[in-house]
């Protein structure tokens, strides 16, 4: 698999007891479907039951197409930003994978 940012080969690594792919150059992380939720739940087991339904207020989402491609199926990634949060999530509609750039 290739990094959506720089085309380098992604490497497998254990991230909060979940095997994910990361880029050794840009340090971005690729989460296959459900891996992000599993890593979040493992990081803080006391709140793993608390999955707030952010999708209910769709007016707070800003969605835009990116010039990045999914490392799994090469489909175009979509950038999703919620309200005033600084984190932007790159999402593949086809496989439901998530790309996080370093620091997100």
MDTraj code that builds the backbone (N, CA, C; nanometers):
import mdtraj as md
import numpy as np

residues = "UNK UNK UNK UNK UNK UNK UNK UNK UNK UNK UNK UNK UNK UNK UNK UNK UNK UNK UNK UNK UNK UNK UNK UNK UNK UNK UNK UNK UNK UNK UNK UNK UNK UNK UNK UNK UNK UNK UNK UNK UNK UNK UNK UNK UNK UNK UNK UNK UNK UNK UNK UNK UNK UNK UNK UNK UNK UNK UNK UNK UNK UNK UNK UNK UNK UNK UNK UNK UNK UNK UNK UNK UNK UNK UNK UNK UNK UNK UNK UNK UNK UNK UNK UNK UNK UNK UNK UNK UNK UNK UNK UNK UNK UNK UNK UNK UNK UNK UNK UNK UNK UNK UNK UNK".split()
xyz = np.array([
    [0.0850, -0.1180, 0.0000],
    [0.0000, 0.0000, 0.0000],
    [0.0890, 0.1236, 0.0000],
    [0.0401, 0.2280, -0.0663],
    [0.1165, 0.3519, -0.0766],
    [0.0525, 0.4635, 0.0042],
    [0.1361, 0.5487, 0.0617],
    [0.0921, 0.6647, 0.1387],
    [0.0126, 0.7603, 0.0501],
    [-0.1028, 0.8086, 0.0969],
    [-0.1811, 0.9066, 0.0204],
    [-0.1081, 1.0391, 0.0011],
    [-0.0118, 1.0696, 0.0881],
    [0.0599, 1.1971, 0.0796],
    [0.1799, 1.1927, -0.0136],
    [0.2637, 1.0898, -0.0006],
    [0.3912, 1.0920, -0.0718],
    [0.4219, 0.9652, -0.1514],
    [0.3308, 0.8688, -0.1542],
    [0.3502, 0.7492, -0.2349],
    [0.4469, 0.6469, -0.1777],
    [0.5024, 0.6721, -0.0601],
    [0.5930, 0.5753, 0.0035],
    [0.5142, 0.4530, 0.0474],
    [0.5822, 0.3398, 0.0569],
    [0.5165, 0.2185, 0.1040],
    [0.4828, 0.2311, 0.2519],
    [0.3597, 0.1943, 0.2866],
    [0.3175, 0.1963, 0.4263],
    [0.3700, 0.0727, 0.4974],
    [0.3978, 0.0879, 0.6258],
    [0.4463, -0.0217, 0.7090],
    [0.3429, -0.0526, 0.8167],
    [0.3380, -0.1785, 0.8597],
    [0.2448, -0.2195, 0.9648],
    [0.3070, -0.1905, 1.1016],
    [0.2220, -0.1446, 1.1949],
    [0.2660, -0.1148, 1.3305],
    [0.1486, -0.1385, 1.4249],
    [0.1785, -0.1690, 1.5491],
    [0.0749, -0.1863, 1.6507],
    [0.0483, -0.0518, 1.7167],
    [-0.0769, -0.0059, 1.7105],
    [-0.1184, 0.1236, 1.7646],
    [-0.2345, 0.0987, 1.8595],
    [-0.2114, 0.1093, 1.9893],
    [-0.3128, 0.0799, 2.0907],
    [-0.3769, -0.0572, 2.0660],
    [-0.2911, -0.1570, 2.0508],
    [-0.3307, -0.2970, 2.0309],
    [-0.4075, -0.3225, 1.9016],
    [-0.3983, -0.2325, 1.8062],
    [-0.4609, -0.2507, 1.6756],
    [-0.3511, -0.2377, 1.5700],
    [-0.3436, -0.3339, 1.4787],
    [-0.2440, -0.3279, 1.3731],
    [-0.2920, -0.2329, 1.2638],
    [-0.2169, -0.1256, 1.2429],
    [-0.2517, -0.0233, 1.1439],
    [-0.1326, -0.0045, 1.0500],
    [-0.1528, 0.0767, 0.9472],
    [-0.0461, 0.1073, 0.8518],
    [-0.0029, 0.2518, 0.8722],
    [0.1282, 0.2764, 0.8640],
    [0.1757, 0.4140, 0.8780],
    [0.2856, 0.4416, 0.7767],
    [0.3052, 0.5689, 0.7502],
    [0.4093, 0.6110, 0.6573],
    [0.5330, 0.6519, 0.7369],
    [0.6471, 0.5867, 0.7147],
    [0.7681, 0.6225, 0.7890],
    [0.8241, 0.7600, 0.7511],
    [0.7783, 0.8157, 0.6382],
    [0.8270, 0.9479, 0.5969],
    [0.7429, 1.0602, 0.6574],
    [0.6097, 1.0598, 0.6322],
    [0.5257, 1.1704, 0.6796],
    [0.4592, 1.1399, 0.8144],
    [0.4674, 1.0151, 0.8596],
    [0.4131, 0.9683, 0.9873],
    [0.2603, 0.9716, 0.9943],
    [0.1954, 0.9715, 0.8781],
    [0.0503, 0.9576, 0.8746],
    [0.0113, 0.8132, 0.9051],
    [-0.1141, 0.7928, 0.9456],
    [-0.1620, 0.6592, 0.9831],
    [-0.2889, 0.6260, 0.9059],
    [-0.2933, 0.5033, 0.8524],
    [-0.4109, 0.4523, 0.7834],
    [-0.4813, 0.3511, 0.8728],
    [-0.6109, 0.3735, 0.8930],
    [-0.6952, 0.2820, 0.9692],
    [-0.7948, 0.2172, 0.8743],
    [-0.7901, 0.0846, 0.8628],
    [-0.8942, 0.0145, 0.7875],
    [-1.0260, 0.0314, 0.8630],
    [-1.1351, -0.0041, 0.7981],
    [-1.2676, 0.0083, 0.8595],
    [-1.2661, -0.0501, 1.0017],
    [-1.3164, 0.0242, 1.0970],
    [-1.3309, -0.0116, 1.2388],
    [-1.2011, -0.0086, 1.3199],
    [-1.0840, 0.0004, 1.2565],
    [-0.9597, 0.0030, 1.3328],
    [-0.9473, 0.1290, 1.4177],
    [-0.9948, 0.2424, 1.3674],
    [-0.9863, 0.3675, 1.4434],
    [-1.0682, 0.3567, 1.5721],
    [-1.1898, 0.3049, 1.5620],
    [-1.2756, 0.2874, 1.6801],
    [-1.2109, 0.1911, 1.7793],
    [-1.1544, 0.0822, 1.7308],
    [-1.0898, -0.0153, 1.8192],
    [-0.9698, 0.0449, 1.8908],
    [-0.8894, 0.1252, 1.8203],
    [-0.7733, 0.1892, 1.8825],
    [-0.8173, 0.2906, 1.9870],
    [-0.9212, 0.3671, 1.9564],
    [-0.9738, 0.4655, 2.0520],
    [-1.0257, 0.3953, 2.1776],
    [-1.1000, 0.2881, 2.1586],
    [-1.1553, 0.2155, 2.2722],
    [-1.0458, 0.1526, 2.3572],
    [-0.9370, 0.1053, 2.2943],
    [-0.8280, 0.0454, 2.3694],
    [-0.7510, 0.1509, 2.4481],
    [-0.7382, 0.2716, 2.3923],
    [-0.6646, 0.3787, 2.4600],
    [-0.7293, 0.4160, 2.5926],
    [-0.8617, 0.4202, 2.5981],
    [-0.9309, 0.4576, 2.7205],
    [-1.0507, 0.3661, 2.7411],
    [-1.0269, 0.2533, 2.8060],
    [-1.1307, 0.1521, 2.8247],
    [-1.2478, 0.2024, 2.9098],
    [-1.2257, 0.3060, 2.9907],
    [-1.3329, 0.3578, 3.0753],
    [-1.4406, 0.4311, 2.9971],
    [-1.4073, 0.4781, 2.8769],
    [-1.5093, 0.5500, 2.8000],
    [-1.5388, 0.4834, 2.6658],
    [-1.4982, 0.3570, 2.6490],
    [-1.5199, 0.2935, 2.5186],
    [-1.6676, 0.2744, 2.4862],
    [-1.7530, 0.2839, 2.5830],
    [-1.8978, 0.2731, 2.5595],
    [-1.9553, 0.4049, 2.5095],
    [-1.8804, 0.5139, 2.5236],
    [-1.9311, 0.6473, 2.4932],
    [-1.8942, 0.6873, 2.3512],
    [-1.9775, 0.6520, 2.2552],
    [-1.9579, 0.6931, 2.1166],
    [-2.0658, 0.7946, 2.0836],
    [-2.0305, 0.9220, 2.0965],
    [-2.1263, 1.0295, 2.0756],
    [-2.1676, 1.0333, 1.9290],
    [-2.2935, 1.0537, 1.9050],
    [-2.3462, 1.0554, 1.7690],
    [-2.3263, 1.1931, 1.7062],
    [-2.2040, 1.2174, 1.6554],
    [-2.1756, 1.3452, 1.5911],
    [-2.2516, 1.3613, 1.4603],
    [-2.2912, 1.2519, 1.3994],
    [-2.3555, 1.2560, 1.2691],
    [-2.4953, 1.3177, 1.2750],
    [-2.5519, 1.3319, 1.3938],
    [-2.6890, 1.3835, 1.4016],
    [-2.6978, 1.5300, 1.3603],
    [-2.5914, 1.6081, 1.3784],
    [-2.5925, 1.7483, 1.3384],
    [-2.5057, 1.7662, 1.2147],
    [-2.5587, 1.7278, 1.1013],
    [-2.4828, 1.7266, 0.9763],
    [-2.4460, 1.8668, 0.9290],
    [-2.5135, 1.9694, 0.9797],
    [-2.4833, 2.1059, 0.9362],
    [-2.3456, 2.1517, 0.9846],
    [-2.2880, 2.0858, 1.0843],
    [-2.1575, 2.1241, 1.1375],
    [-2.0414, 2.0597, 1.0627],
    [-2.0713, 1.9733, 0.9663],
    [-1.9664, 1.9073, 0.8904],
    [-1.9289, 1.9886, 0.7679],
    [-1.8002, 1.9932, 0.7413],
    [-1.7489, 2.0521, 0.6179],
    [-1.6793, 1.9395, 0.5431],
    [-1.7262, 1.9122, 0.4234],
    [-1.6742, 1.8012, 0.3447],
    [-1.6177, 1.8551, 0.2144],
    [-1.4980, 1.8073, 0.1789],
    [-1.4384, 1.8489, 0.0518],
    [-1.3564, 1.7352, -0.0079],
    [-1.3480, 1.7355, -0.1403],
    [-1.2691, 1.6349, -0.2109],
    [-1.1214, 1.6704, -0.1991],
    [-1.0394, 1.5675, -0.1962],
    [-0.8950, 1.5861, -0.1874],
    [-0.8265, 1.5312, -0.3113],
    [-0.7042, 1.5715, -0.3296],
    [-0.6221, 1.5132, -0.4356],
    [-0.5343, 1.4041, -0.3737],
    [-0.5967, 1.3209, -0.2913],
    [-0.5312, 1.2065, -0.2282],
    [-0.6143, 1.0837, -0.2613],
    [-0.5476, 0.9689, -0.2647],
    [-0.6182, 0.8457, -0.2983],
    [-0.6011, 0.7402, -0.1897],
    [-0.7039, 0.6618, -0.1729],
    [-0.7067, 0.5544, -0.0745],
    [-0.5969, 0.4522, -0.1046],
    [-0.5197, 0.4123, -0.0032],
    [-0.4156, 0.3122, -0.0268],
    [-0.4722, 0.1713, -0.0530],
    [-0.5988, 0.1502, -0.0235],
    [-0.6606, 0.0192, -0.0443],
    [-0.7163, 0.0067, -0.1853],
    [-0.8062, 0.0982, -0.2237],
    [-0.8778, 0.0833, -0.3505],
    [-0.8534, 0.1970, -0.4499],
    [-0.7646, 0.2915, -0.4145],
    [-0.7263, 0.4044, -0.4997],
    [-0.8394, 0.5024, -0.5288],
    [-0.9528, 0.4900, -0.4590],
    [-1.0626, 0.5863, -0.4728],
    [-1.0173, 0.7197, -0.4133],
    [-1.0768, 0.8276, -0.4593],
    [-1.0438, 0.9593, -0.4054],
    [-1.0881, 0.9715, -0.2605],
    [-1.0029, 1.0319, -0.1772],
    [-1.0375, 1.0530, -0.0372],
    [-1.1171, 1.1821, -0.0226],
    [-1.2004, 1.1860, 0.0805],
    [-1.2815, 1.3019, 0.1140],
    [-1.2361, 1.3545, 0.2496],
    [-1.2142, 1.4847, 0.2589],
    [-1.1753, 1.5451, 0.3860],
    [-1.3010, 1.5841, 0.4633],
    [-1.3069, 1.5418, 0.5888],
    [-1.4210, 1.5729, 0.6741],
    [-1.3701, 1.6519, 0.7941],
    [-1.4300, 1.7682, 0.8159],
    [-1.3964, 1.8519, 0.9316],
    [-1.5256, 1.8793, 1.0061],
    [-1.5218, 1.8690, 1.1390],
    [-1.6417, 1.8887, 1.2191],
    [-1.6331, 2.0188, 1.2969],
    [-1.7287, 2.1070, 1.2751],
    [-1.7453, 2.2320, 1.3490],
    [-1.6130, 2.3082, 1.3539],
    [-1.5662, 2.3440, 1.4719],
    [-1.4443, 2.4223, 1.4873],
    [-1.3223, 2.3366, 1.5200],
    [-1.3370, 2.2061, 1.5152],
    [-1.2252, 2.1167, 1.5459],
    [-1.1129, 2.1381, 1.4447],
    [-0.9900, 2.1294, 1.4908],
    [-0.8751, 2.1476, 1.4029],
    [-0.8403, 2.0188, 1.3284],
    [-0.8864, 1.9070, 1.3789],
    [-0.8569, 1.7792, 1.3160],
    [-0.9403, 1.7604, 1.1906],
    [-0.8739, 1.7210, 1.0858],
    [-0.9406, 1.6898, 0.9597],
    [-0.9180, 1.5418, 0.9331],
    [-1.0230, 1.4709, 0.9034],
    [-1.0154, 1.3274, 0.8783],
    [-1.0321, 1.3037, 0.7295],
    [-0.9391, 1.2304, 0.6713],
    [-0.9497, 1.1925, 0.5311],
    [-1.0161, 1.0548, 0.5276],
    [-1.1252, 1.0452, 0.4533],
    [-1.2129, 0.9284, 0.4596],
    [-1.2347, 0.8708, 0.3202],
    [-1.2348, 0.7375, 0.3099],
    [-1.2650, 0.6703, 0.1837],
    [-1.4081, 0.6180, 0.1896],
    [-1.4918, 0.6668, 0.1002],
    [-1.6317, 0.6235, 0.0975],
    [-1.6456, 0.4773, 0.0550],
    [-1.5508, 0.4280, -0.0223],
    [-1.5599, 0.2911, -0.0736],
    [-1.5336, 0.1874, 0.0360],
    [-1.4188, 0.1958, 0.1015],
    [-1.3811, 0.0937, 0.2008],
    [-1.4012, 0.1402, 0.3444],
    [-1.4349, 0.2677, 0.3624],
    [-1.4583, 0.3303, 0.4932],
    [-1.3319, 0.3357, 0.5792],
    [-1.2175, 0.3424, 0.5136],
    [-1.0910, 0.3617, 0.5848],
    [-1.0716, 0.5078, 0.6190],
    [-0.9797, 0.5333, 0.7123],
    [-0.9517, 0.6691, 0.7598],
    [-0.8021, 0.6949, 0.7554],
    [-0.7649, 0.8107, 0.7023],
    [-0.6252, 0.8552, 0.7022],
    [-0.6138, 0.9759, 0.7936],
    [-0.5185, 0.9705, 0.8857],
    [-0.4870, 1.0850, 0.9715],
    [-0.3452, 1.1293, 0.9438],
    [-0.3286, 1.2574, 0.9108],
    [-0.1953, 1.3122, 0.8950],
    [-0.1316, 1.3246, 1.0331],
    [0.0002, 1.3361, 1.0349],
    [0.0721, 1.3509, 1.1618],
    [0.0125, 1.4669, 1.2415],
    [-0.0127, 1.4443, 1.3695],
    [-0.0643, 1.5479, 1.4578],
    [-0.2156, 1.5562, 1.4651],
    [-0.2854, 1.4855, 1.3787],
    [-0.4324, 1.4895, 1.3830],
    [-0.4841, 1.3814, 1.4753],
])
top = md.Topology()
chain = top.add_chain()
for i, resn in enumerate(residues, 1):
    res = top.add_residue(resn, chain, resSeq=i)
    for name in ("N", "CA", "C"):
        top.add_atom(name, md.element.get_by_symbol(name[0]), res)
traj = md.Trajectory(xyz[None], top)
